[in-house]
Amino acid sequence: MNSSQEVKILAIESSCDETAAAVVVNGRDVRSNIISSQIDIHTLYGGVVPELASRKHIERINQVITKALDTAGMTPDDMDAIAVTYGPGLVGALLVGVAEAKAIAYAKQIPLIGVHHIEGHISANYIENKDLEPPFLCLVVSGGHTHLVKVQDYGVYEVTGKTRDDAAGEAFDKVARAIGLGYPGGPKIEKASHKGNADAIHFPRAKVSGSAYDFSFSGLKSAVLNYLNGCKMKQIPIVTEDVAASFQKAVIDVLVDHAMCAVEQYQVGKFAIAGGVASNGVLRQQMEEACKKRGVRFYYPSPVLCTDNAAMIGTAAYYDYLAGKRDDWSLNAVPNLKLGQ
């Protein structure tokens, strides 16, 4: 392929509760990034209802794709490939995106590229940081995933640590519900924490024996629930803001500690964060300070690129496209897809 030739990719993301489409040119030039969020619907139920999510994806996906193409000033005939998230995620939600992408690829006779959702989150860092290239370390923290990943090259990953139970974002959601803040937990806990004392309550920082980089947040979640129950039994007033701030500090301490241990062991000069929880301002600030102290360059995407979006899928797909990756009509949703598969 001529290096001066533009590669235009239409990307689709539907792994959870955002229906998203984007047009990405040459991997880092985002011409459109349209996201239709279902957050208002799922807030009524305190979390994502898979059947509802699938139904809403079906209702919205054509509109979102049309808007993405219109915003970019392009048509399906202009596209060189179509990319779609095929896992991990909610199986029904993923199937909507995969079926749509296959239909467009078949109709237009263009390559189909299945993208790993976590690879998409990592690739979100390339969009605004034009100088960022592998190798680097990346911490992916979201509602469903907590992964510490060595990005050895484009599309080449080694998972050095991951959660053994709850993901960090999942713990945020469960604790937020327990202290009456509601869904989604991450932004609400961060907002409440600004009015609280992060040292008011000491919650545990779990270490996984035999694995310096693995995470565990279920014990922390249980400790918060036990604290709340203890206060109720003893009729001690609960200061919601203090609980939020203390819980958030416990999560961030562990994330920063594990990440910096890996930075020191692997002697990397570049470190990035990604995923929904990466939009947490306190986490960003503490990671930035920890990296600065070690002379490490710190990268992170804008908040809109931290949450689920299709621009990141188009960026990941571009490097897959250059590497010759193509999928056939057997591409299917894989809800528990492992990174590197």
C-alpha positions in Angstrom: 0.0 0.0 0.0 1.2 3.5 -0.8 2.1 5.2 2.4 0.5 8.5 1.2 -2.8 6.7 0.6 -5.6 7.4 3.1 -7.2 4.4 4.8 -10.8 5.3 5.8 -12.4 3.0 8.4 -16.0 2.9 9.6 -16.0 1.6 13.2 -18.8 0.2 15.3 -18.9 -0.3 19.1 -21.8 -1.9 20.9 -20.3 -4.0 23.7 -22.3 -2.7 26.6 -24.7 0.3 26.8 -23.4 2.8 24.3 -24.2 2.5 20.6 -21.3 4.1 18.8 -20.0 4.7 15.3 -17.0 6.6 14.0 -15.1 7.4 10.8 -11.3 7.2 11.4 -8.7 8.1 8.7 -5.2 6.7 9.0 -5.7 5.6 12.6 -5.4 8.9 14.4 -7.5 11.3 12.4 -11.1 11.1 13.8 -13.5 12.6 11.3 -16.6 11.7 13.5 -17.3 10.0 16.8 -21.0 9.5 17.5 -22.1 8.0 20.8 -25.7 7.2 21.7 -25.7 6.5 25.5 -28.4 4.4 27.2 -27.4 5.6 30.7 -30.8 7.2 31.5 -32.6 4.0 30.8 -30.3 1.8 32.9 -30.1 4.3 35.8 -33.7 3.3 36.5 -32.6 -0.2 37.3 -29.3 0.6 39.1 -27.1 -1.0 36.4 -27.1 -2.3 32.8 -30.0 -4.6 31.9 -28.5 -6.8 29.0 -31.8 -7.4 27.2 -32.7 -3.7 27.2 -29.2 -2.8 26.0 -29.5 -5.2 23.0 -32.9 -3.9 22.1 -31.8 -0.2 22.2 -28.7 -1.1 20.1 -31.0 -2.5 17.4 -33.2 0.6 17.5 -30.3 3.1 17.3 -27.4 1.5 15.3 -28.5 2.6 11.8 -29.1 6.2 13.0 -25.7 6.4 14.7 -23.9 5.0 11.6 -25.7 7.4 9.3 -24.8 10.3 11.5 -21.2 9.3 11.8 -20.9 9.1 8.0 -22.8 12.4 7.5 -20.6 14.2 10.1 -17.5 13.0 8.3 -18.9 14.0 4.9 -18.6 10.5 3.6 -20.6 7.5 2.4 -20.2 3.8 2.9 -18.7 3.7 -0.7 -15.7 5.8 0.6 -14.7 3.3 3.2 -11.7 1.0 2.9 -12.8 -1.3 5.7 -15.3 -1.8 8.5 -14.3 -2.5 12.1 -16.4 -3.8 15.0 -16.0 -4.8 18.6 -16.5 -8.5 18.8 -15.6 -9.1 22.5 -15.5 -9.0 25.4 -18.9 -7.6 26.4 -22.6 -8.5 26.7 -23.3 -11.2 24.1 -26.6 -9.8 22.8 -25.2 -6.2 22.6 -22.0 -7.4 20.7 -24.1 -9.4 18.2 -26.0 -6.3 17.1 -22.7 -4.6 16.1 -21.2 -7.7 14.6 -24.2 -8.4 12.4 -24.4 -4.8 11.3 -20.7 -4.7 10.4 -20.9 -8.0 8.5 -23.9 -6.8 6.5 -22.1 -3.5 5.5 -18.9 -5.3 4.7 -20.7 -7.9 2.5 -22.8 -5.3 0.7 -19.9 -3.0 -0.1 -17.3 -5.9 -0.5 -14.8 -4.3 1.8 -12.6 -5.9 4.5 -14.2 -6.8 7.9 -11.9 -6.3 11.0 -13.0 -7.6 14.4 -11.5 -5.6 17.3 -10.9 -6.6 20.9 -12.6 -4.1 23.2 -9.6 -3.7 25.5 -7.3 -3.2 22.5 -9.7 -0.4 21.6 -9.4 1.3 25.0 -5.5 1.1 24.8 -5.6 2.6 21.3 -7.7 5.6 22.4 -4.4 7.0 23.7 -3.0 7.2 20.1 -5.8 9.6 19.0 -4.7 12.8 20.9 -1.1 11.8 21.6 0.4 11.7 18.1 3.9 11.0 19.5 2.8 7.9 21.4 4.1 4.7 19.9 4.8 1.2 21.4 6.4 -0.1 23.5 4.7 1.3 26.7 2.7 0.1 29.7 -1.0 0.7 29.9 -3.5 0.3 32.8 -7.0 -0.3 31.5 -9.6 0.4 34.2 -13.3 0.2 33.4 -16.6 -1.2 34.6 -15.7 -4.7 33.4 -11.9 -4.8 33.3 -8.8 -4.0 35.3 -5.7 -5.0 33.2 -2.1 -4.0 33.4 -0.8 -4.5 29.8 2.7 -4.4 28.2 2.0 -2.9 24.7 5.0 -4.4 22.9 3.9 -3.3 19.4 0.7 -2.4 17.6 -1.6 -5.3 18.2 1.0 -7.2 20.3 0.1 -7.3 24.0 1.2 -9.1 27.2 -1.2 -8.9 30.1 1.1 -8.6 33.2 -1.7 -8.2 35.8 -5.5 -8.3 35.9 -8.3 -8.5 38.5 -9.0 -11.8 40.2 -12.6 -10.7 41.0 -14.4 -7.4 40.7 -13.1 -4.8 38.2 -12.4 -1.4 39.7 -15.4 0.2 37.9 -17.6 -2.6 39.1 -16.5 -1.9 42.7 -17.3 1.8 42.2 -20.8 1.0 41.0 -21.5 -1.5 43.8 -20.2 0.9 46.6 -22.1 3.9 45.1 -25.3 1.9 45.2 -24.6 0.8 48.8 -24.1 4.4 50.0 -27.1 5.7 48.1 -25.4 7.6 45.3 -26.9 5.5 42.5 -25.7 4.6 39.0 -23.2 5.2 37.4 -21.0 4.9 40.4 -17.6 6.3 39.2 -18.6 9.9 38.5 -20.9 10.1 41.5 -18.2 8.7 43.9 -15.6 11.1 42.5 -18.0 14.1 43.0 -18.9 13.1 46.5 -15.2 12.5 47.4 -14.3 16.1 46.8 -16.5 17.0 49.9 -15.2 14.1 52.0 -12.1 13.2 54.1 -10.1 10.4 52.3 -8.4 9.5 55.6 -11.6 9.3 57.7 -11.9 5.5 57.3 -9.1 3.0 56.6 -10.2 0.4 54.1 -7.9 -2.5 53.1 -5.5 -2.5 50.1 -5.5 -6.0 48.8 -2.4 -7.8 47.4 -2.7 -11.0 45.6 -0.2 -13.5 46.9 2.3 -14.7 44.3 1.3 -12.0 41.8 2.6 -8.5 42.2 0.5 -7.1 39.5 -2.9 -8.8 39.9 -5.8 -6.9 41.5 -8.6 -7.8 43.9 -11.4 -5.4 44.8 -14.0 -7.8 46.2 -12.5 -7.6 49.7 -12.5 -3.8 49.6 -16.2 -3.8 48.5 -17.0 -6.2 51.4 -15.1 -4.0 53.9 -17.2 -1.0 52.8 -20.4 -3.0 53.2 -19.3 -4.3 56.6 -18.5 -0.7 57.7 -21.9 0.5 56.6 -23.7 -2.4 58.4 -21.6 -1.8 61.6 -22.6 1.9 61.6 -26.3 1.0 61.2 -26.2 -1.6 64.0 -24.4 0.8 66.4 -26.5 3.8 65.2 -23.4 5.7 64.2 -24.1 8.4 61.6 -22.7 7.6 58.1 -20.9 10.4 56.4 -21.5 9.5 52.7 -18.7 11.8 51.4 -16.1 10.3 53.8 -17.0 6.8 52.8 -16.8 7.8 49.1 -13.4 9.5 49.5 -11.9 6.8 51.7 -13.1 4.0 49.3 -11.8 5.9 46.2 -8.4 6.4 47.9 -8.1 2.7 48.6 -8.8 1.8 45.0 -6.5 4.5 43.6 -3.6 3.6 46.0 -3.7 0.0 44.7 -3.9 1.0 41.1 -1.0 3.5 41.4 1.1 1.1 43.5 0.8 -1.8 41.1 1.4 0.4 38.0 4.5 2.0 39.4 5.9 -1.4 40.5 5.5 -2.6 36.9 7.0 0.7 35.5 10.1 0.1 37.7 10.5 -3.6 37.0 10.1 -3.3 33.2 12.1 0.0 33.0 9.6 1.7 30.6 9.7 5.4 29.9 6.0 5.6 28.8 2.9 4.8 30.8 -0.7 5.3 29.8 -4.2 4.8 31.3 -7.4 3.9 29.5 -11.0 2.9 30.2 -14.0 4.5 31.9 -12.3 4.8 35.3 -9.3 6.6 33.6 -11.5 9.7 33.4 -11.4 9.9 37.2 -9.5 13.2 38.0 -8.0 12.0 41.2 -6.6 8.9 39.6 -5.1 11.0 36.7 -3.5 13.4 39.1 -1.9 10.7 41.3 -0.7 8.7 38.3 0.8 11.9 36.8 2.6 12.7 40.0 3.9 9.1 40.4 5.1 9.1 36.7 6.8 12.5 37.1 8.6 11.4 40.2 10.1 8.5 38.1 10.8 10.5 35.0 8.2 8.6 33.0 6.0 10.2 30.2 2.3 9.9 31.2 -0.5 9.6 28.6 -4.3 9.5 28.9 -7.2 10.1 26.6 -9.9 12.8 27.0 -12.9 11.7 29.1 -15.0 11.1 26.0 -12.4 8.7 24.7 -12.2 6.9 28.0 -15.8 5.7 27.9 -16.9 3.2 25.3 -16.7 4.8 21.8 -16.1 3.8 18.2 -13.2 6.1 17.4 -10.9 3.9 19.6 -12.1 0.8 17.7 -11.3 2.5 14.4 -7.8 3.4 15.6 -7.1 -0.2 16.7 -8.5 -1.5 13.5 -6.2 0.7 11.4 -3.1 -1.0 12.8 -4.7 -4.4 12.3 -5.5 -3.5 8.7 -1.9 -2.5 8.1 -0.8 -5.8 9.6 -3.0 -7.7 7.1 -5.7 -8.8 9.6 -9.0 -9.6 7.9 -12.0 -11.5 9.3 -14.5 -13.6 7.3 -18.2 -14.2 7.7 -17.6 -16.6 10.6 -16.8 -13.6 12.9 -18.9 -14.0 16.0 -19.5 -12.2 19.3 -17.1 -13.6 22.0 -18.3 -12.3 25.4 -15.3 -13.5 27.4 -12.6 -12.8 24.8 -9.1 -12.7 26.3 -6.6 -10.1 25.2 -4.1 -11.6 22.8 -6.6 -14.1 21.3 
